[in-house]
């Protein structure tokens, strides 16, 4: 071969490399240096000369052969980067910014694996599945009755494929799966994808983690049983609280806020009350909801999703836009999934001021903190402290109920001195306390728990209460609520649960904190 031929060959290589996507290894399937899956398992060679190699395979004949071939063929001199073997497989995950399944059959098989796991978890009424991919393993856990439980451990490359397959099933998501970006998605029942029985949709949240890891959280949303649709009673509220809800539902105006942490039943409480309102008015109401995204189908309501938003700022803008659109749609009632910023708070009060009833949720520690949290969102006091606008404040938590078939009595020596003192002061005698049986029984699927139930507090404010809020006298407002508005705190509701032997004392104080009852009178 002459000099002219060598120069021509080098020019061809330069042209070839200039047109090659630098994020895709030359050793990828169909690439210029594709040498089969056996090499791709241990190495990835890029157009800039970077050669990613498994630490334990640096001296492999496959690697030495690749280096020699690349140099002879005129490619850049390989610069070796030794890594853990799982990092090598991740080099092939980047294809046009997305994830590359080796074959269509691989994708179909992995989708089936996702549905199988969801189906198994749905039988146990799991609320969330957590799939976390680390450097050398992938851990799968699930939230069962509010507590995390280990489910499985997989190889890391299987976990990455599992997460990517779940993303490809989504009907609402970004265009491409980005393994190293924050992403959200939704998987719904549709003609081409049937979710397991009882599951209406999945909410997916993808988070990047250290060392090129990945975390996927899958929230399972279940069909509402027709027997319980609109049944607020079944949630576990006290008779007095149920009367308060009935009173609030009958008001044609005002804002009713349900507060609590993520995963503690706010959406379910809102949904049940909305269905109850529609039933009480024989569905002769125009009820609009704005949700990001809609969690449960509400027959008789117009549910408006927030769409076309890829960033937090865009999502907030679209959410505000959807609320404004709902207000222009001649509604009788409105449900706003969450008051999340100043704009959504302002629109919620605007709706109440123009004669609409609004139901919404908010992240707040307790019911008493709701107006102060809204003040942080710059709601003016003349709106915030008007009891005809701020009509209902609810805070709730979910706690696990003990299995009646296998729970056992609590012995006195199982409580420390401080716990005994707290319980006695609250009027709870240890003889009435029961604890979880770690072995469980067939009735509770050997978990020791049967379900979750609500502990809550409800405030229906009057002008005196709101005057105290306006003056920033929070403690005085609490005393007035307890002594003059027949208020009962969430802790007092939990005490009822403990006296009835429904909740393990450890779970009780984990949910509401130390059992200390508020002082009344004075």
C-alpha positions as CSV (number, residue, x, y, z in Angstrom):
1,X,0.0,0.0,0.0
2,X,1.5,3.4,-1.0
3,X,1.6,6.7,0.9
4,X,-1.3,8.0,-1.1
5,X,-3.4,5.0,-0.1
6,X,-2.5,5.5,3.6
7,X,-3.4,9.2,3.5
8,X,-6.7,8.4,1.8
9,X,-7.5,5.8,4.4
10,X,-6.7,8.2,7.3
11,X,-8.9,10.9,5.7
12,X,-11.8,8.3,5.4
13,X,-11.4,7.5,9.2
14,X,-11.4,11.2,10.1
15,X,-14.6,11.7,8.1
16,X,-16.2,8.6,9.7
17,X,-15.3,9.8,13.2
18,X,-16.5,13.4,12.5
19,X,-20.0,12.1,11.6
20,X,-20.2,9.7,14.6
21,X,-22.1,10.6,17.7
22,X,-19.4,11.1,20.4
23,X,-21.7,9.8,23.1
24,X,-22.1,6.4,21.5
25,X,-19.1,3.9,21.7
26,X,-17.6,2.8,18.4
27,X,-18.0,-0.7,19.8
28,X,-21.8,-0.3,20.1
29,X,-23.9,-2.7,18.1
30,X,-23.6,-1.7,14.4
31,X,-20.7,0.6,15.2
32,X,-17.4,0.7,13.2
33,X,-15.7,-1.5,15.8
34,X,-18.6,-3.7,16.8
35,X,-16.9,-6.9,18.0
36,X,-19.9,-8.5,19.6
37,X,-21.6,-8.6,23.0
38,X,-18.7,-10.4,24.7
39,X,-16.5,-7.3,24.2
40,X,-19.4,-4.9,25.1
41,X,-19.7,-6.5,28.5
42,X,-16.2,-5.5,29.5
43,X,-15.2,-2.4,27.4
44,X,-16.5,0.6,25.5
45,X,-14.2,2.5,23.0
46,X,-15.2,6.1,22.0
47,X,-14.3,8.2,19.0
48,X,-12.1,10.5,21.1
49,X,-9.9,7.5,22.1
50,X,-11.3,6.9,25.6
51,X,-11.4,3.2,26.3
52,X,-13.6,2.3,29.3
53,X,-12.5,-1.1,30.6
54,X,-13.6,-3.3,33.4
55,X,-10.9,-3.2,36.1
56,X,-10.7,-7.0,36.2
57,X,-10.4,-7.3,32.4
58,X,-7.6,-4.9,31.6
59,X,-5.3,-7.7,30.4
60,X,-8.0,-9.6,28.6
61,X,-7.1,-10.8,25.1
62,X,-10.3,-9.1,23.8
63,X,-9.0,-5.8,25.1
64,X,-5.4,-6.2,23.8
65,X,-6.8,-7.2,20.4
66,X,-9.1,-4.2,20.3
67,X,-6.2,-1.8,21.2
68,X,-4.1,-3.2,18.4
69,X,-6.9,-3.2,15.9
70,X,-7.8,0.4,16.7
71,X,-4.3,1.6,16.3
72,X,-3.7,-0.3,13.0
73,X,-7.0,0.9,11.6
74,X,-6.0,4.6,12.3
75,X,-8.4,5.3,15.1
76,X,-7.2,7.6,18.0
77,X,-4.8,5.9,20.4
78,X,-6.9,4.2,23.2
79,X,-6.7,6.0,26.6
80,X,-7.7,3.4,29.2
81,X,-10.1,4.3,32.0
82,X,-10.5,1.4,34.4
83,X,-14.0,1.2,36.1
84,X,-16.3,-1.3,37.8
85,X,-17.9,-3.6,35.3
86,X,-21.4,-2.2,35.8
87,X,-20.2,1.2,34.6
88,X,-19.2,-0.4,31.3
89,X,-22.8,-1.6,30.6
90,X,-24.0,1.9,31.3
91,X,-21.8,3.3,28.5
92,X,-24.2,1.6,26.1
93,X,-27.3,3.1,27.8
94,X,-26.8,6.4,26.0
95,X,-28.3,6.2,22.5
96,X,-29.6,9.5,21.1
97,X,-30.1,10.7,24.7
98,X,-32.2,7.7,25.6
99,X,-31.9,4.0,26.6
100,X,-31.0,1.3,24.0
101,X,-32.5,-2.1,24.5
102,X,-30.5,-4.7,22.7
103,X,-33.6,-6.1,20.9
104,X,-37.4,-5.4,20.8
105,X,-37.8,-8.7,22.6
106,X,-35.7,-7.4,25.5
107,X,-37.9,-4.4,25.9
108,X,-41.1,-6.5,25.8
109,X,-39.7,-8.9,28.3
110,X,-38.6,-6.2,30.7
111,X,-42.0,-4.4,30.4
112,X,-43.6,-7.7,31.4
113,X,-41.2,-7.8,34.4
114,X,-42.4,-4.3,35.5
115,X,-46.1,-5.4,35.2
116,X,-45.4,-8.6,37.2
117,X,-43.8,-6.7,40.0
118,X,-46.7,-4.1,40.1
119,X,-49.2,-7.0,40.0
120,X,-47.5,-8.7,43.0
121,X,-47.4,-5.5,45.0
122,X,-51.0,-4.6,44.1
123,X,-52.2,-7.8,45.7
124,X,-50.7,-6.5,49.0
125,X,-52.2,-3.0,48.4
126,X,-48.7,-1.4,48.4
127,X,-48.7,2.4,48.0
128,X,-45.2,2.9,46.6
129,X,-42.4,0.8,45.1
130,X,-38.8,2.1,45.4
131,X,-36.2,0.7,42.9
132,X,-32.7,2.1,43.7
133,X,-29.7,1.2,41.5
134,X,-26.3,1.4,43.2
135,X,-22.9,0.7,41.9
136,X,-22.9,-3.0,42.6
137,X,-26.6,-3.8,43.3
138,X,-30.2,-2.8,42.9
139,X,-32.5,-2.8,45.9
140,X,-36.3,-3.0,45.6
141,X,-38.4,-1.9,48.6
142,X,-42.1,-1.2,49.0
143,X,-44.2,0.8,51.3
144,X,-46.6,-1.6,52.9
145,X,-49.2,0.1,55.2
146,X,-46.9,3.1,55.5
147,X,-43.7,1.2,56.4
148,X,-40.8,0.3,54.0
149,X,-40.2,-3.4,53.4
150,X,-37.4,-5.2,51.5
151,X,-38.7,-6.9,48.4
152,X,-35.7,-8.0,46.3
153,X,-32.1,-7.4,45.3
154,X,-31.0,-7.4,41.6
155,X,-27.8,-6.9,39.6
156,X,-27.4,-3.2,38.8
157,X,-27.6,-3.6,35.0
158,X,-31.0,-5.3,35.5
159,X,-32.2,-2.4,37.6
160,X,-31.2,0.1,35.0
161,X,-33.1,-1.9,32.3
162,X,-36.1,-2.2,34.6
163,X,-36.3,1.6,35.1
164,X,-35.9,2.3,31.4
165,X,-38.6,-0.2,30.6
166,X,-41.0,1.4,33.0
167,X,-40.4,4.8,31.4
168,X,-41.2,3.4,27.9
169,X,-44.6,2.3,29.2
170,X,-45.6,5.9,30.1
171,X,-48.4,7.8,28.3
172,X,-47.3,11.1,29.8
173,X,-43.6,11.7,29.9
174,X,-40.6,13.4,28.3
175,X,-39.8,12.3,24.7
176,X,-36.6,10.4,25.7
177,X,-35.5,8.6,28.8
178,X,-32.5,10.4,30.3
179,X,-30.7,8.0,32.7
180,X,-28.9,10.9,34.5
181,X,-31.7,13.5,34.8
182,X,-34.7,14.1,37.0
183,X,-37.8,12.9,35.2
184,X,-41.5,12.3,36.0
185,X,-44.0,10.1,34.1
186,X,-47.4,8.5,34.3
187,X,-48.5,5.1,33.2
188,X,-52.3,4.7,32.6
189,X,-54.6,1.8,31.6
190,X,-55.2,1.9,27.9
191,X,-55.8,-0.4,24.9
192,X,-52.2,-1.2,24.3
193,X,-51.3,-1.6,28.0
194,X,-53.4,-3.3,30.7
195,X,-52.3,-2.6,34.2
196,X,-52.9,-5.3,36.9
197,X,-56.5,-5.6,38.3
198,X,-57.4,-2.8,40.6
199,X,-54.6,-0.5,39.5
200,X,-55.8,2.5,37.4
201,X,-52.4,4.3,37.0
202,X,-48.8,4.5,38.1
203,X,-47.0,7.7,38.9
204,X,-43.2,7.5,38.2
205,X,-40.5,9.7,39.6
206,X,-36.9,9.1,38.4
207,X,-34.0,10.6,40.3
208,X,-30.2,10.4,39.5
209,X,-28.1,9.3,42.4
210,X,-24.3,9.3,43.1
211,X,-21.9,7.2,41.1
212,X,-24.3,7.1,38.0
213,X,-27.0,5.4,40.0
214,X,-30.7,5.7,39.6
215,X,-33.8,5.8,41.8
216,X,-37.3,5.1,40.6
217,X,-40.3,5.6,42.8
218,X,-43.6,4.1,41.6
219,X,-46.8,5.2,43.2
220,X,-49.7,2.8,42.7
221,X,-53.1,4.4,42.3
222,X,-56.1,2.0,42.8
223,X,-59.6,1.9,41.6
224,X,-62.1,3.1,44.1
225,X,-64.6,0.5,45.2
226,X,-68.1,1.5,44.2
227,X,-69.2,0.6,47.7
228,X,-66.8,3.1,49.3
229,X,-67.0,5.9,46.6
230,X,-68.0,9.0,48.5
231,X,-67.9,7.3,51.8
232,X,-65.9,9.6,54.1
233,X,-67.0,7.5,57.1
234,X,-64.8,4.5,56.0
235,X,-61.6,6.6,56.3
236,X,-61.7,6.6,60.1
237,X,-62.8,10.1,61.1
238,X,-64.6,10.6,64.4
239,X,-68.4,11.1,64.4
240,X,-67.8,14.8,65.3
241,X,-65.4,15.3,62.4
242,X,-67.8,13.6,60.0
243,X,-70.4,16.2,61.1
244,X,-67.9,18.9,60.4
245,X,-67.3,17.6,56.9
246,X,-71.0,17.4,56.2
247,X,-71.4,21.0,57.3
248,X,-68.5,22.1,55.1
249,X,-69.9,20.3,52.1
250,X,-73.1,22.2,52.4
251,X,-71.5,25.6,52.1
252,X,-71.6,27.0,48.6
253,X,-68.4,29.1,49.1
254,X,-65.2,29.2,51.0
255,X,-61.9,27.3,51.1
256,X,-61.4,24.0,52.8
257,X,-57.8,22.9,53.1
258,X,-56.6,19.3,53.9
259,X,-53.0,19.3,55.2
260,X,-50.5,16.6,55.9
261,X,-47.3,15.0,54.7
262,X,-47.0,13.2,51.3
263,X,-48.6,9.7,51.4
264,X,-51.0,10.4,54.3
265,X,-54.3,10.2,52.4
266,X,-55.0,13.9,51.5
267,X,-56.0,13.0,47.9
268,X,-58.3,10.2,49.1
269,X,-60.0,12.5,51.6
270,X,-60.5,15.1,48.9
271,X,-61.8,12.6,46.4
272,X,-64.3,11.0,48.9
273,X,-65.7,14.5,49.8
274,X,-66.0,15.5,46.2
275,X,-67.9,12.4,45.3
276,X,-70.0,12.9,48.4
277,X,-70.9,16.5,47.3
278,X,-71.8,15.3,43.8
279,X,-74.0,12.5,45.2
280,X,-75.7,14.9,47.7
281,X,-76.6,17.2,44.8
282,X,-77.6,14.4,42.4
283,X,-74.6,15.4,40.2
284,X,-76.4,18.6,39.3
285,X,-73.2,20.6,39.9
286,X,-70.3,21.8,37.6
287,X,-67.3,20.5,39.6
288,X,-63.9,21.2,38.1
289,X,-60.6,19.8,39.4
290,X,-57.0,20.9,38.6
291,X,-54.4,18.2,39.4
292,X,-50.8,17.4,38.6
293,X,-51.5,14.7,37.6
294,X,-55.1,13.5,38.3
295,X,-54.7,10.6,40.7
296,X,-58.2,9.1,40.9
297,X,-61.1,9.2,38.4
298,X,-64.0,11.2,39.8
299,X,-67.2,10.4,37.9
300,X,-69.3,13.6,37.4
301,X,-66.3,16.0,37.7
302,X,-64.3,17.6,34.9
303,X,-60.7,16.7,35.7
304,X,-58.1,19.0,34.2
305,X,-54.5,17.7,34.1
306,X,-51.4,19.8,34.0
307,X,-49.5,19.0,30.8
308,X,-46.6,20.1,28.6
309,X,-44.4,21.0,31.6
310,X,-40.8,19.6,31.8
311,X,-39.4,21.9,34.5
312,X,-40.6,23.0,37.9
313,X,-41.1,26.5,36.7
314,X,-43.0,25.4,33.7
315,X,-45.1,23.1,35.8
316,X,-46.0,25.9,38.2
317,X,-46.9,28.2,35.3
318,X,-49.1,25.5,33.7
319,X,-50.8,24.7,37.0
320,X,-51.7,28.4,37.5
321,X,-52.9,28.5,33.9
322,X,-55.2,25.5,34.5
323,X,-56.7,27.0,37.7
324,X,-57.4,30.2,35.8
325,X,-59.1,28.2,33.0
326,X,-61.2,26.3,35.5
327,X,-62.4,29.6,37.0
328,X,-63.5,30.8,33.5
329,X,-65.5,27.5,33.0
330,X,-68.5,28.5,35.0
331,X,-67.9,26.0,37.9
332,X,-70.0,25.6,41.1
333,X,-67.2,23.9,43.0
334,X,-63.4,23.6,42.3
335,X,-60.8,21.2,43.6
336,X,-57.1,22.3,43.4
337,X,-54.8,19.4,43.9
338,X,-52.3,21.4,45.9
339,X,-51.7,25.0,46.8
340,X,-48.0,25.1,46.0
341,X,-47.1,28.7,45.4
342,X,-48.2,32.3,45.7
343,X,-50.1,32.3,42.3
344,X,-52.1,29.2,43.1
345,X,-52.9,30.5,46.6
346,X,-54.1,33.8,45.1
347,X,-56.3,32.1,42.6
348,X,-57.8,29.8,45.2
349,X,-58.9,32.8,47.3
350,X,-60.1,34.6,44.2
351,X,-62.4,31.7,43.5
352,X,-63.8,31.8,47.0
353,X,-64.3,35.5,46.8
354,X,-66.4,35.1,43.7
355,X,-68.8,32.7,45.2
356,X,-67.2,29.3,44.6
357,X,-66.4,26.5,47.0
358,X,-62.8,25.4,46.9
359,X,-61.2,22.1,48.2
360,X,-57.5,21.8,48.2
361,X,-54.4,20.4,50.0
362,X,-51.4,22.0,51.5
363,X,-48.2,20.8,53.2
364,X,-48.5,21.9,56.8
365,X,-47.7,20.3,60.2
366,X,-51.2,20.7,61.7
367,X,-54.5,22.4,61.1
368,X,-53.6,25.4,63.2
369,X,-50.6,26.1,61.0
370,X,-52.6,26.3,57.8
371,X,-53.4,30.0,57.8
372,X,-49.8,30.9,58.9
373,X,-48.5,28.8,56.0
374,X,-50.9,30.6,53.6
375,X,-49.6,33.9,55.0
376,X,-46.1,32.8,54.0
377,X,-47.5,32.4,50.4
378,X,-48.5,36.1,50.6
379,X,-52.3,35.7,51.0
380,X,-53.4,39.1,52.4
381,X,-54.8,39.1,55.9
382,X,-58.2,40.6,54.9
383,X,-58.7,37.4,52.8
384,X,-57.0,34.9,55.0
385,X,-58.7,36.0,58.3
386,X,-62.2,36.2,56.9
387,X,-64.1,33.1,58.2
388,X,-66.5,33.3,55.3
389,X,-63.5,32.6,52.9
390,X,-61.3,30.4,55.1
391,X,-64.1,28.0,56.1
392,X,-62.4,24.7,56.9
393,X,-58.9,23.6,58.1
394,X,-58.2,19.8,58.3
395,X,-54.9,18.0,59.1
396,X,-54.5,14.3,59.0
397,X,-52.1,11.4,59.3
398,X,-52.5,7.7,58.4
399,X,-51.5,5.1,61.0
400,X,-51.4,1.3,60.8
401,X,-54.2,-0.6,62.5
402,X,-53.2,-3.7,64.4
403,X,-54.6,-7.1,63.4
404,X,-57.4,-8.0,65.9
405,X,-56.7,-11.7,65.3
406,X,-53.0,-11.7,66.4
407,X,-52.1,-8.5,68.3
408,X,-50.9,-9.1,71.8
409,X,-51.1,-7.3,75.2
410,X,-48.3,-4.9,76.1
411,X,-46.4,-5.6,79.2
412,X,-45.6,-2.8,81.7
413,X,-41.9,-3.5,81.5
414,X,-41.9,-2.9,77.7
415,X,-42.5,0.9,78.3
416,X,-39.8,3.1,79.8
417,X,-40.5,5.5,82.6
418,X,-41.2,8.5,80.4
419,X,-43.6,6.6,78.2
420,X,-45.5,5.2,81.2
421,X,-45.8,8.7,82.7
422,X,-47.0,10.2,79.4
423,X,-49.6,7.5,78.9
424,X,-50.9,7.7,82.5
425,X,-51.2,11.5,82.2
426,X,-53.2,11.0,79.0
427,X,-55.5,8.6,80.8
428,X,-54.2,5.5,79.1
429,X,-53.6,2.5,81.3
430,X,-51.0,0.1,80.0
431,X,-53.4,-2.9,80.5
432,X,-55.4,-1.5,77.5
433,X,-52.4,-1.2,75.2
434,X,-51.7,-3.8,72.5
435,X,-48.7,-4.3,70.3
436,X,-48.0,-5.8,66.9
437,X,-47.4,-9.6,66.7
438,X,-44.2,-9.8,64.5
439,X,-45.2,-13.3,63.3
440,X,-48.6,-12.1,62.3
441,X,-51.3,-14.5,61.1
442,X,-53.1,-15.6,57.9
443,X,-55.8,-12.9,58.4
444,X,-53.2,-10.1,58.1
445,X,-50.9,-11.9,55.7
446,X,-48.4,-12.4,58.5
447,X,-47.7,-8.7,58.8
448,X,-49.4,-7.9,62.1
449,X,-51.4,-5.1,60.5
450,X,-54.7,-5.1,58.6
451,X,-55.0,-1.6,57.1
452,X,-54.4,2.1,57.7
453,X,-56.7,4.6,59.3
454,X,-56.9,8.3,59.9
455,X,-56.1,10.4,62.9
456,X,-57.1,14.0,62.3
457,X,-58.1,17.4,63.5
458,X,-60.7,19.7,62.0
459,X,-61.0,23.5,62.6
460,X,-64.1,25.4,61.6
461,X,-63.0,29.0,62.4
462,X,-65.2,31.9,63.6
463,X,-64.3,35.6,63.6
464,X,-62.8,35.5,67.1
465,X,-60.4,32.7,66.1
466,X,-59.4,34.5,62.9
467,X,-58.8,37.8,64.8
468,X,-56.3,35.9,67.0
469,X,-54.6,34.5,63.8
470,X,-54.5,38.0,62.3
471,X,-52.7,39.3,65.5
472,X,-50.3,36.3,65.1
473,X,-51.4,35.0,68.5
474,X,-51.1,31.3,67.6
475,X,-51.2,29.9,71.2
476,X,-54.2,32.0,72.0
477,X,-56.0,30.8,68.9
478,X,-55.3,27.2,69.8
479,X,-56.7,27.7,73.3
480,X,-59.8,29.4,71.9
481,X,-60.3,26.5,69.4
482,X,-60.0,23.9,72.2
483,X,-62.1,25.7,74.8
484,X,-64.8,27.5,72.7
485,X,-65.0,25.6,69.4
486,X,-65.0,22.1,70.8
487,X,-61.6,21.4,69.2
488,X,-59.9,18.1,69.4
489,X,-56.2,17.6,68.4
490,X,-54.8,14.8,66.3
491,X,-53.0,13.6,69.4
492,X,-56.3,13.2,71.2
493,X,-57.7,11.3,68.3
494,X,-54.6,9.0,68.6
495,X,-55.3,8.5,72.3
496,X,-58.7,7.1,71.3
497,X,-57.0,4.7,69.0
498,X,-54.6,3.6,71.7
499,X,-57.4,3.1,74.3
500,X,-59.2,0.9,71.8
501,X,-56.1,-1.2,71.3
502,X,-56.1,-0.4,67.6
503,X,-52.5,1.1,67.3
504,X,-49.1,0.0,68.6
505,X,-47.8,2.6,71.0
506,X,-44.5,2.7,69.0
507,X,-46.3,3.5,65.8
508,X,-48.5,6.0,67.6
509,X,-45.7,8.2,68.8
510,X,-43.8,7.8,65.5
511,X,-46.8,9.4,63.8
512,X,-47.9,12.2,66.1
513,X,-44.9,12.5,68.4
514,X,-44.9,12.1,72.2
515,X,-48.4,11.5,73.6
516,X,-48.9,14.8,75.4
517,X,-52.5,16.2,75.6
518,X,-53.1,19.9,75.3
519,X,-54.0,22.0,78.3
520,X,-57.6,23.1,78.4
521,X,-59.2,26.0,80.3
522,X,-57.6,29.2,81.3
